[in-house]
C-alpha cells in the first residue's frame, strides 16, 4: 500500500481548545515548549488525534518524540514535579503528574517482526516510520506540539479521509500477520464508531483467521482485547461481528453465538442498568465480567477452569467466573421455592461477589426469582447485628465456636424481620444460649 505523501493537512488547535480541558491543553503546550528547548520534535498520536478529528473527547496522552524520548521523559517528569517509569527495551516511558495524570512517551521508532505474531524488536526512527507500524489508518495520525506549528495535523496515510468514509483500513498487507490481536481491534473500532472494515482489509483479516494466527499469539494479549470488546457500551454488536468472522472459536471451540446468548446479554444489560440506577450503585461492578459469564455460559465447569488458566485470568476474576458456574443451579433452586424465608436467600447470596449475584439475576428462569434477588439487594443486603462477641461474653457465654453459631442465628432472625433493636437481639441470643 503506497503511503499518501501529505504531511500537514490542517490545524486542530481551535478544536483542541474546545474539546480538551484547559489543564490538558496547557500541559500539551508545555510539552511543546519543552521540546523546543531540547531541540526535538514532539507529537501527540493515536486515539486522541483520531477522536479530535471526529470531534470527540479523549484524554489518552500518547506522545512521540523525534529525538531522545527517554531523556525527554525524564526532563518532563522533573519539570512537572511528577514520577517516571521507563521501559528502555521499547524506548517508552510513562510520566505521572502530581494530579495523577498519565503521559505515555515514546521515541519515534519502527518495529521489526522476526516471525509472524512475535513481539517486535525495536529500532528508533522517524515519525513516519513510527506511524506506519500502527494498526489502522485512522489511528496513524499525529498532531504537532512544538510552538511554531502547534496543532498541525500530520496524516501520511489518509486517516482523516478514512474517518470521513467510515472505513477501517490497515496500513499494509502483513498487518494481521505481524499482530493478530489487530483482528479483535478491527471489530472493536468498527462497532464502536459504526464504521465498516474495508473489503481488502476484511479479506486480509479472514486469511489471518484461516491461518489460525491466534494460536501463535500470547494468550494474555487475546484476553486483553476480548475484555476491551466486552467493555464497549454495546458488546453484543462486537460479538455478533466476531462470530461472523469465525473469531469466537479462538476463545473456545464450544462457544457458539445464539439467540439464547443474545437474550442473556440483553438481560445482563438490564440488570446492570438497574443496579447502577439504584441506590446500591455506589459500589462499582465489573460489567465486562458479567458479559464474559454469558459468553462462556455453554462451557462446563472444567472447560471454564481450563480456559481461565489458558488466558491467564487473574485469580480474582477466575474465582468469580467459577463461582457463578458452580452456584447458579443451587441458587435458583433455593430462591425459586415458594415458601423460602429471606434468611435462606441472605445466607446464600450475601457472601457472593456482586457480579455473581447480578449474573444469577440476569439468567434467572422466572420473574419471581429475579424479584427475590432485587428484594435481597434492596431490603436484606448488608443487614448487620448490633450485638457482638463481647455482648455474648457479658451474658455468660464462654468464647469459642458457639459464638459464630449464635450470632448467625440471631442475624438470620433479624433478616426475617423478627428483631428490631439491640435489646431484641440480646433477648433472642439469651434464649439460644439457654
C-alpha positions in Angstrom: 0.0 0.0 0.0 1.6 3.2 -1.1 1.6 5.9 1.6 -0.1 9.2 1.0 2.6 11.9 1.0 0.6 14.5 2.6 2.1 15.8 5.8 0.3 18.9 7.2 -3.4 18.7 6.4 -5.0 21.3 8.8 -4.5 22.9 12.1 -6.6 21.5 15.0 -5.6 23.9 17.7 -9.1 25.5 17.9 -10.8 22.1 18.1 -8.3 21.1 20.8 -9.1 24.2 22.8 -12.8 23.4 22.5 -12.6 19.6 23.3 -9.8 19.3 25.8 -9.9 20.6 29.4 -7.9 23.7 30.0 -5.3 21.9 32.1 -4.7 19.3 29.4 -4.4 22.0 26.7 -1.9 23.9 28.9 0.0 20.6 29.5 0.3 19.9 25.8 1.7 23.4 25.2 4.2 22.9 28.0 5.3 19.7 26.3 5.7 21.5 23.0 7.7 24.3 24.6 9.9 21.8 26.4 10.5 20.1 23.0 11.6 23.4 21.6 14.1 23.9 24.4 15.5 20.4 23.9 15.9 20.7 20.2 13.5 17.8 19.4 10.0 17.4 17.9 7.1 16.2 19.9 3.7 15.0 18.7 0.5 13.7 20.2 -0.6 10.5 18.4 -3.1 7.7 18.4 -6.7 7.7 19.8 -6.7 11.3 21.0 -5.9 12.6 17.5 -8.5 10.3 15.9 -11.1 11.5 18.3 -10.2 15.1 17.9 -10.7 14.8 14.1 -14.1 13.2 14.9 -15.0 15.9 17.4 -15.0 13.5 20.3 -13.3 13.9 23.7 -10.4 11.6 24.6 -7.9 12.1 27.4 -5.3 9.5 26.4 -2.0 11.3 26.2 0.4 9.4 23.9 3.4 11.4 22.9 6.0 10.5 20.3 9.4 12.4 20.3 11.8 12.6 17.3 14.9 12.6 19.4 15.8 11.0 22.7 12.4 10.2 24.1 13.7 8.7 27.3 15.8 11.8 28.1 12.8 14.0 27.2 10.5 12.0 29.5 13.0 12.5 32.4 13.1 16.2 31.8 9.3 16.4 31.6 8.8 14.5 34.8 11.2 16.8 36.6 9.6 19.9 35.1 6.1 18.8 36.2 7.2 17.5 39.6 6.0 14.1 38.7 7.3 10.5 38.6 8.8 8.4 35.8 8.6 4.8 34.8 10.9 3.7 31.9 10.8 0.7 29.6 14.1 1.0 27.8 13.8 -2.0 25.5 10.8 -0.5 23.8 12.0 3.1 24.0 8.9 4.1 26.0 8.3 5.8 29.4 5.3 6.9 31.4 5.2 10.2 33.3 2.8 10.6 36.1 1.9 14.2 37.1 1.1 15.2 40.7 -2.5 15.3 39.6 -2.2 11.5 38.8 -2.4 12.2 35.0 -0.5 9.6 32.9 1.5 10.7 29.9 3.0 7.9 27.7 6.1 9.0 25.9 7.9 7.1 23.1 10.9 7.7 20.9 9.8 7.6 17.3 10.5 4.0 16.3 9.9 1.2 13.8 9.2 -2.4 14.8 10.7 -5.4 13.1 8.8 -8.7 13.4 11.2 -11.6 13.3 8.4 -14.1 13.0 4.6 -13.8 12.5 2.7 -12.9 15.7 6.0 -12.5 17.6 6.7 -9.5 19.8 8.7 -6.9 17.8 12.2 -5.8 18.1 12.5 -2.0 18.1 14.7 0.4 16.1 14.5 4.1 16.7 13.4 6.0 13.6 11.3 9.0 12.4 7.7 9.9 13.0 6.6 8.5 9.6 8.1 5.1 10.4 6.5 5.3 13.9 3.1 5.9 12.4 3.2 3.2 9.7 3.7 0.5 12.4 0.3 1.2 13.8 -2.9 -0.8 13.4 -5.2 1.3 11.1 -5.0 4.5 9.1 -7.5 6.2 11.5 -5.0 5.6 14.4 -1.9 6.6 12.4 -2.2 10.4 12.5 -0.3 12.9 14.7 -0.6 16.5 15.9 2.5 18.6 16.3 3.1 20.2 19.7 6.1 22.4 19.0 5.4 26.1 19.4 6.0 27.0 15.7 3.3 24.6 14.4 1.3 23.7 17.4 -1.9 21.9 16.5 -1.0 20.9 12.9 -2.4 17.6 11.8 0.0 15.2 10.2 -1.6 12.5 8.1 0.7 10.4 5.8 -1.7 7.5 5.2 -5.2 9.0 4.6 -6.6 8.5 8.1 -8.7 11.7 8.0 -10.2 10.6 4.7 -11.0 7.1 6.1 -12.7 8.6 9.1 -14.9 10.6 6.8 -15.7 7.5 4.8 -16.3 5.4 8.0 -13.7 2.9 7.0 -11.3 0.7 9.0 -8.3 0.0 6.9 -4.8 -1.5 7.7 -1.6 0.3 6.6 0.0 -2.8 5.0 -0.9 -6.3 3.9 1.0 -8.1 6.7 -0.6 -6.1 9.5 -2.7 -9.0 10.9 0.1 -11.5 10.4 2.5 -9.2 12.4 0.0 -8.7 15.2 -3.1 -11.0 15.1 -4.7 -9.1 18.0 -5.5 -6.4 15.4 -8.2 -8.7 14.3 -10.1 -8.0 17.5 -9.3 -4.3 17.4 -10.7 -4.0 13.8 -14.0 -5.3 15.1 -13.9 -3.1 18.2 -13.4 0.1 16.3 -15.8 -0.9 13.5 -18.6 -1.5 16.0 -17.8 1.4 18.3 -17.9 4.0 15.6 -20.5 2.4 13.3 -17.8 2.0 10.6 -17.1 -0.9 8.2 -13.9 -2.8 7.7 -13.0 -2.1 4.1 -13.1 -5.1 1.6 -9.4 -5.6 1.2 -8.8 -5.3 5.0 -11.6 -7.9 5.7 -10.0 -10.2 3.1 -6.7 -10.0 4.9 -8.4 -10.5 8.2 -10.1 -13.7 7.1 -6.9 -15.0 5.6 -5.2 -14.5 9.0 -8.1 -16.2 10.8 -7.9 -19.2 8.4 -4.1 -19.5 9.1 -5.0 -19.7 12.9 -2.8 -16.8 13.7 -4.2 -16.6 17.2 -2.6 -19.9 18.1 0.8 -18.1 17.7 -0.1 -15.2 19.9 0.3 -14.7 23.6 -3.0 -15.6 25.1 -2.8 -12.7 27.6 -2.9 -10.3 24.7 -6.0 -12.0 23.2 -7.6 -11.9 26.7 -7.0 -8.1 26.9 -8.5 -7.5 23.5 -11.6 -9.6 24.4 -12.0 -7.7 27.7 -11.9 -4.4 25.8 -14.7 -5.6 23.4 -16.7 -6.6 26.4 -16.2 -3.1 28.0 -17.7 -1.4 24.9 -21.1 0.3 25.5 -22.8 -2.4 23.4 -20.5 -5.5 23.4 -23.2 -7.6 21.7 -22.5 -5.9 18.4 -18.9 -6.7 18.6 -19.5 -10.4 19.4 -22.0 -10.8 16.6 -19.3 -9.5 14.2 -16.7 -11.7 15.7 -19.0 -14.7 15.2 -19.5 -13.8 11.5 -15.7 -13.7 11.1 -15.2 -17.0 13.0 -13.2 -15.4 15.7 -15.1 -16.8 18.7 -13.6 -20.3 18.2 -10.2 -18.9 19.2 -11.6 -18.2 22.6 -13.1 -21.7 22.9 -14.3 -24.0 20.1 -17.5 -24.8 22.0 -18.6 -21.1 22.1 -21.5 -20.5 19.7 -23.3 -17.2 19.3 -27.0 -18.0 19.6 -30.4 -16.3 20.3 -30.1 -17.6 23.9 -26.8 -16.0 24.4 -28.1 -12.8 22.8 -31.1 -12.8 25.2 -28.7 -13.4 28.2 -26.5 -10.4 27.1 -29.6 -8.2 26.9 -30.7 -9.4 30.3 -27.3 -8.6 31.8 -27.5 -5.1 30.3 -30.9 -4.6 32.0 -29.7 -5.9 35.4 -26.5 -3.9 35.5 -28.5 -0.8 34.5 -31.0 -1.5 37.3 -28.1 -1.9 39.7 -26.3 1.3 38.6 -29.5 3.3 38.7 -30.5 2.1 42.2 -29.2 3.5 45.5 -26.9 0.5 45.6 -24.8 1.6 42.7 -22.1 3.3 44.7 -20.1 0.1 44.7 -18.5 -0.4 41.2 -19.0 -3.6 39.4 -17.0 -5.2 36.5 -19.7 -5.2 33.9 -17.4 -6.9 31.3 -17.1 -9.9 33.6 -20.8 -10.4 33.6 -20.8 -10.4 29.8 -17.9 -12.9 29.9 -20.0 -15.1 32.1 -22.7 -15.0 29.4 -20.2 -15.7 26.6 -18.9 -18.9 28.3 -22.3 -20.0 29.7 -22.3 -23.1 27.5 -19.0 -24.3 28.8 -18.8 -26.9 31.6 -17.0 -26.1 34.9 -13.8 -28.0 33.9 -13.8 -26.3 30.5 -14.1 -22.9 32.1 -11.4 -23.7 34.6 -9.1 -24.7 31.7 -10.0 -21.5 29.8 -9.2 -19.3 32.8 -5.7 -20.9 33.0 -5.1 -20.7 29.3 -5.8 -17.0 29.1 -4.2 -16.2 32.5 -7.1 -14.5 34.1 -6.3 -13.0 37.5 -7.2 -15.1 40.5 -10.0 -12.7 41.5 -11.6 -12.9 38.0 -11.2 -16.7 37.8 -12.8 -17.2 41.2 -15.8 -15.0 40.2 -16.3 -16.8 36.9 -16.1 -20.2 38.5 -18.3 -19.2 41.4 -21.2 -18.3 39.1 -20.7 -21.6 37.2 -20.7 -23.6 40.4 -23.6 -22.0 42.3 -26.2 -20.9 39.7 -28.3 -24.1 39.7 -28.4 -24.4 43.5 -29.1 -20.7 43.9 -32.2 -20.7 41.6 -33.4 -23.9 43.2 -33.3 -22.3 46.7 -34.6 -18.9 45.6 -37.3 -20.3 43.4 -39.1 -22.1 46.3 -42.4 -20.6 47.1 -42.0 -20.6 50.9 -38.3 -19.7 51.1 -37.6 -17.5 54.1 -35.5 -14.3 53.5 -32.6 -15.6 55.6 -32.1 -18.6 53.3 -31.6 -16.2 50.4 -29.5 -14.0 52.5 -27.2 -16.8 53.6 -26.8 -17.9 50.0 -26.2 -14.6 48.3 -24.5 -12.3 51.0 -21.1 -14.0 50.7 -21.0 -13.8 46.9 -19.4 -11.0 44.7 -21.9 -8.6 43.2 -21.1 -9.7 39.7 -22.1 -13.3 40.6 -25.4 -12.2 42.2 -26.3 -10.0 39.2 -25.4 -12.8 36.8 -27.8 -15.1 38.7 -30.4 -12.4 38.5 -29.9 -11.9 34.7 -30.1 -15.7 34.0 -33.0 -16.3 36.4 -35.6 -18.6 34.9 -38.5 -16.6 36.2 -39.5 -13.1 37.2 -40.2 -14.4 40.7 -36.6 -15.4 41.2 -35.4 -12.1 39.8 -37.8 -10.2 42.1 -36.5 -12.0 45.2 -32.9 -11.1 44.3 -33.9 -7.5 43.8 -35.5 -7.7 47.3 -32.3 -9.1 48.7 -30.4 -6.1 47.4 -32.9 -3.5 48.5 -34.0 -4.9 51.8 -31.7 -7.5 53.3 -28.3 -7.0 51.9 -25.8 -5.6 54.4 -28.1 -6.4 57.3 -25.8 -6.4 60.4 -26.2 -7.1 64.1 -25.8 -4.5 66.8 -24.6 -7.1 69.3 -21.2 -8.8 69.1 -19.0 -11.3 70.9 -18.5 -9.0 73.9 -22.2 -8.9 74.5 -22.3 -12.7 74.4 -19.5 -12.9 76.9 -21.3 -10.4 79.1 -24.4 -12.7 79.3 -22.3 -15.7 80.3 -21.3 -17.5 77.0 -17.7 -18.8 77.0 -15.7 -17.8 73.9 -15.5 -20.5 71.3 -17.1 -21.8 68.1 -20.5 -21.3 69.6 -20.1 -17.6 69.2 -20.5 -17.7 65.5 -23.4 -20.1 65.5 -25.3 -17.9 68.0 -24.6 -14.7 66.1 -25.5 -16.3 62.8 -28.9 -17.4 64.1 -29.6 -14.0 65.6 -28.7 -12.4 62.3 -31.0 -14.7 60.3 -33.8 -14.0 62.8 -33.2 -10.3 62.2 -33.2 -10.7 58.4 -36.6 -12.5 58.7 -37.9 -9.3 60.4 -38.4 -10.5 64.0 -35.7 -8.5 65.7 -36.0 -4.7 65.5 -33.4 -3.5 68.1 -30.3 -4.4 70.0 -32.5 -5.3 73.0 -34.4 -7.8 70.8 -31.1 -9.3 69.6 -29.9 -9.8 73.2 -33.2 -11.4 74.3 -33.0 -13.8 71.4 -29.3 -14.6 72.0 -30.1 -15.4 75.6 -32.9 -17.7 74.5 -30.5 -19.5 72.2 -27.9 -19.8 74.9 -30.4 -21.3 77.3 
